[in-house]
């Protein structure tokens, strides 16, 4: 059985994680290209001298907010192999045609629809990951998937530099316009790959590389882990989900995560480098130095989540990560600090990466026995978090406040302090709440962990007497 499981796990890892990571990589590649284009000529060409950049980001975020929930609900009905790559191909086409914009007013609707379609990517793949892996497997895989965001942001900076060097002015097209063309073409290839190889979910997969034994074993593994998914697509799912504690507690946790400097770290560091009067930074350095934040996050994501899967000590890792966020944000508020410490401060304040897979794996586990609860909770978490990020970026981190965000940095610090307390609220509910099972769409209470423990004590006392 061990050999069968190892062979099956290799197949699951290879095909789910390759598409998942590539899809999320292209999502962030297409998301980060706006920031890189802005500092590489788009600002001047489109005359974006006010808050037009922030409005373009807001349009994207609003699209993401609106797109995630319906797409994740559809995933419990429409095969993920069709829905997720389909959305990817559509946003790839829109990304390619972004190179034709002649004004920032044309940019706004394109960014909205790109965001709407990209809203399916993160929450959809999180849902699929939670459908295949056991509790002690989920953290590492979610971490690897999350790393793709930082790889995408890093490569976007390098890609912009390469385009500046090799394609600027080619066929009369400015370098910042070429980036949208190149990014879009990469995304098309990933979408095609997904149509062919993405395996759907264990109960519905028709992937050609799974044997009948593989399909049977994939479902048995989740049953053995106490995570057999139940619940079918039904209209009473909304009333069922809104009665759960998971929806509210996890959504607030995710909203706290979306308030850190990390959500805007690359952009605010780019704008600081560009406006720095004490040192001279080239355009290549402005694009490339902030990618250190992404490399740092990748290392921390993998170390933190491998440790959590191996030991189960989730709260220890969360609190250590929060200490890094607090230190970095406090240094940015102080501002007048040595150059080296300021760069470290941007990196530490931007270390939000490890918390993302930890929180999402936590949500997948806490909602594991009900497809609709899991799909809706993950989607609503992401949408509410994105909504809060949009407000924060628009009002607390406008480009007109760069580089020293007198409202943004203190607000992020206050929210981090709030998150330090809220993680204990989540842990409290996890420990105290009864286990819930879904049978034929009905929520059935089973005995809590404490009740079971009490009964074991009663039985042992009776036996001794």
N, C-alpha and C positions, 0 to 999 in steps of 0.2 A: 504493500500500500504506500509505503514511504517513497519508493521509486516512482510510482504512478503520480503521486502528489507533486514530486519535484519536477517531473516532466511536464505535468499540466501547468504548474506555476511558472515554468519557463515560458510556455506558450502565452499564458495570460500576460505576463510581464512584457514580453517582447511586443506583442501586437497592441495591447491597450496602451502601454506607456510610450511606445513610439508615436502613435497617432496623438495621444493625449498631450505629450510634451511638445510635439511639433505644432499642434493646433494652438496650444497656449503660447508657444514661442512666437508664432506668427501674429497672434492677437496682440502681444506686447510689442512686437516689431512694428505693427501697424498703428499701435497706440503711441509709442514713443517717437515715431517719425515726425509727429507734429512739433514736438519740443525741439528736436534737432533741426527741422526745417526752419523753425521760427528764428533760431539764432544763426542760421546759415544763409539768410537772404530773403526768406519769405516775409519777414517783418517789413523790410524796405520795399519789396516788390508789390505787396498788397496793402502797403500803408497802414500797418497794424501798430499804431503808435500809442493807443490807449489801452483799454481793457479788452480789445477784440480777441486777443489770444485766450484770455480767461473765458470769454463767451463761447469760443470754439470748443474749449475743453468741456464747458458746461453742456453744450449740445450733445457732445459725445456721451457724457455721464448720464444725461437724461435718457438717451437711447438705451444705455446699458441697464438703467433702472427699470425701464418699461419692458425690456426684452427678456430678462432672465426668468421671471415668474411664468409667463405663458409657455416659454420653450421648455422649462423643466416639467411642467404638467404634461405637455405633449409627449415627453420622453417616456411616460408610463403608458402611453398609447401608441405612439409612432416609433418605429425602430430607431435607436440612436445612430445606427449605421447610415440611415438616410437623413435624419434631421441635422445632426451636427456637421457632417461634411457639406451638406447642402447650404447651410447658413455660411459656412466658411467660403464656399465658392462665390456666393453673392457679395459678401463684404470684400472679397478680393477684387471683384470687378469694380466696385465703388472706389476702392483704394487706388487702383490703376488710373481711373478717370479723374482723380483728385488733381493730377498734374495739369489739367486743363483750366483750373479755376483762375479767374482774372480779378476777383475781388473777394474780400473776406465775407461778404454776404452770400456768395456762392458756396463758400466753404462750410457755413453753418449747417445747411440741410444734409450735405454729404456726411459730415461728421456725426450727425444725429443717426442716420440710417446705418452707418458703419457700427456705431455703438449699439444700436438696437439688435443687429445681427450678432455682434460679438458678445452680447449679453448671454447667449446660449452656451458659450464655450466653457467658462470657468465652472459654473454651477452644473452644467450637463456632464462634464467629465468627472467632477466630484461625485455626482450621483452614480455614474457607472463604476467608478473606483469602489464606492461603498457597496456596490452590488456583487463584487467578485471576491473581495479579500476578507480574511479573518481579522479579528481585533489586533493581534500582535503582528500583522503584516501591513496594516493599513497606513500606519504612520510613515514608514520608510517610503512607500509608494506615493503617498500624498506629498511627501517632501521632494521626491524626485520630480514629480509633476510641477510643484510650485517653483522649483529652480528654473524651469523653462521661462518664467516671466522675467527673471533677472538676466538670463542668457539673451532673451529677446531684446531687452533694454540695452544691454552691453553691446550686442552686435549692431543695434541700430546706430549707436554712436560711431562704431568702427566703420559701418557701412557708409554713413554720411561722410566720414573722412575719406574713404576710398572713392566715393562718387565725386567729391570735391577735387580729388587729385586726377581722376581719370575721365569723368563724363561731363564735367562742368562746361556748358556751352555746346556740347555735342548735338548736332542737328538743330541748333538754335534753342536748346532746352536748358534752363538753369539747373544747377546741381540739386537744389532742394526739390525740384519737380521730378528729377530722375529717381530720387529715393522712393517716391510713391509708386512709380512704375516697377522698380526692382522688387520692392516689398510685395506688391500685389501679385507679381508673377510667381514668387516663392510660395505665396499663400494658395494659389491655384493648384500647384503641384501637391501640396499637403492635403487639400480637399479631395483630390482624385485618389490619393493613397487611402484616405479614410473610407471612401465608398467601397474600395476593394477589400480592405483588411480589418476594419474595426469590427469587433465581435458582438455588438449589442450587449444583452445581459444574460446571465446563466440560464434562466428559464425560457429564453426566446432565441438563443443564438443559433444561427445556421452557418457559422463560419466553416469554411471548407477544411481548415487545418485542425479542427477538433473531431476526434472520434466519438462514437456513441458513448463509450466508456468515459471519455473526458467530460462530456456534457452531464452525464449522470453524477460523476464525482464532484463536479463544480457545484452542483446543488447540494450534495451531501455535506460538503465541507462547511457550508454556512449553517446547516442544521446542527452539525456537531459543535459549532461555535455559539449556538444559542441565538443565531441571527437570521433565522429563516424569514425571508420577506413575505408578508401577506398584504392583503388590501388591494382591491381592484379599482379601476377608474370608475368613480361614481360621484354624483352631484352632492351627496352628503359629506364628502371628504372635507369641505371647507368648515362645516360646523364641527366636524370631528377634530380637525387640526387646531382650531381656535380655542378648544377646551384644554389643550395640552400646555404644560409648563415649559416644555422644550422650545416651543415657538418663541416665547417672550424672553426667556432667560438667555437663550443662545443668540437671538437677534440683538439684544442689548450688548452682549459680549462682543459680537462682530462689529457693531457700530463704534464701540470704544476703540477697537483695533484700527478702524478707518480714520481716526482723528490724529494719528501720529504724524510726525514730520516725514516719516518714511513714505507716506503716500505721495509726497511732492518732493522728495529728497533730491532726485536727479535734477529736476527743473530749478529748484532754489539754489543748488550748488552751481549749476551752469550760469545762472543769472548773477551770482556772486562773483564768479571768475570773470565774467564778461564786464562787470562794473568795477572790478578791483583797481583802485588807483595806485596802490602801493607796489603792486607787482605787475609785470607784463605777461599776459597769457595769450598764446596764439589761438586761432580759431580751432585748430586741431586739438589743442589742450583743453579748450572749453568744452569740446564734444567728448573727449576721451577720459579726462581725469575723473569726472563723476561716475564713470563705470566701475571705479574701485568699490563704490557702495554696493554694486550688484555682485561683484566677485566675493566680497566679504559676506553678503547675505547668503550666497550659495553655500559657502563653507559652513556657516553657522546653521543653516537649514538642515543640511545633511547630518552634522554632528548631533544637533539637538534631537532630531526625530529618530535617528538610529538609537540614541540613548533611551529615549522614551519607550520605543518598542521593546528594547532589551530589558529594561528595568521596571517599566510602568510608572516611573516617578515623574509624571507629567507636571505636577505643581512646582517641583523644584526647578525644572527647566524654564517654566513660565516666569517664575519670580526672578531668576537670574537674567532673563531677557528683558524684563521690565526695568531692572536696575541699569542695564546698558542704555535703554531708552531715556530714563530719567537723567543719567549723567550727561549724555550727549545733548539733550534738549536744554538742560541748565547751562551748559557751556555756550550754546548758541544765544541764549538770552543774555548772558554776560557780554558776549560779542568781542570786546576789546581784549583778545587773548592772542598768544603767539600763533604764527601761521600753522605750524605742525599740529598744535592742539585743535585749531579750528577745523582742519581737515579730518582729524580723528572725531571731532564732535559731529560733523556731518555724517560720518560713517556710523557712529554709535546711535545718533538720533534717527538714522535711516534703517536701523536693524529691526525692522518689523517683520522681516521674512520668516523667521522660525515660528512665529506665532500663527501664521496663516494655516500651514498644514496641521499644526497641533489642534487648533480650534475646529478646523473642518473635519479632521478625523474624529475628534470628540463628538461633533454633531452627528456624523455618520453612525457612530456607535450608539449614542443615546437615542437615536431615532430608527434603529436598524430593523425593527420588526414590522414596520408599516411603510410601504413604498410611498404612499401619498404624503404621509407626515414627513418623511425624509426629503422627498422632492420639494415640497412646499417650504419646509423650514429652511433648507439650504438656499433656495431661490429668494425667499423673503429676507433672510440674513444678508445675502449679497446685495439685494436691491436697496434695503434700508441703509446698509453701510455705504453703498455708492451714492445714495441721496445725501447722506451726511457729508461725505467727501466733497460732493459738488458744492454744497453750501460753504464748507470751510475753504475750498480753493477759491471760490468767488469772492467771499467777504473777508477772509482772514489771510489769504495768500495771493492777493492780486499782484500782478507784475509791477504795478506802480509803487508797491511797497518794498520792492527788491532793493538791495539784498538783505536788509535787516528788517525782518517782519516783526514789528513791535506788537501787533495783535496776534499773529499766527503762532509764533514760538511759545508765548505764555499760555495761550489757549491749549495748545497741544500738551504742554506740561500738566495743566490741570486735568485734562482728560486721561493722561497716563496714570496719574494718581487715582482717579476714579476707577480705571481698569484694574489697578492693584487690589482694590477692594472687591470688585465684581467677580473676579475669578474664584474667590472663596464662596460667593453666592452660588455660582454654577456648581462648585464641588459639593456644597451643602445639599442642593436639590438632587444631585446625582446619588449621594449617599442615603438621603432620607426618603426619596420617592419610591413608591412601589414599582415593581417591574410591570410593564404593560405588554399585553399581547393583543393582537388583532385577529378576531375570528369572524369571518363573514361580514366584515365592515363594522363590527361592534367592538368597542373598547372594553376589555375584560381586565379587572384588577386581579393581579396575583400577589402572593405574599411578598412583603419587602424583605430585604436581606436581614434586617434586625429581627423581624418576626420569625424567620426561619432559624436564626441563631438561638432565639429564646426557646423555640420548640426543641432544638437539639439539647439545650441545657436541661429542659424538663425531662426529656427521655433519659438522659444520662443519670439524672438524680433518681428517677424511678427505677432504673436498672440496679443502681447501687443499693437502694433500699430493699 
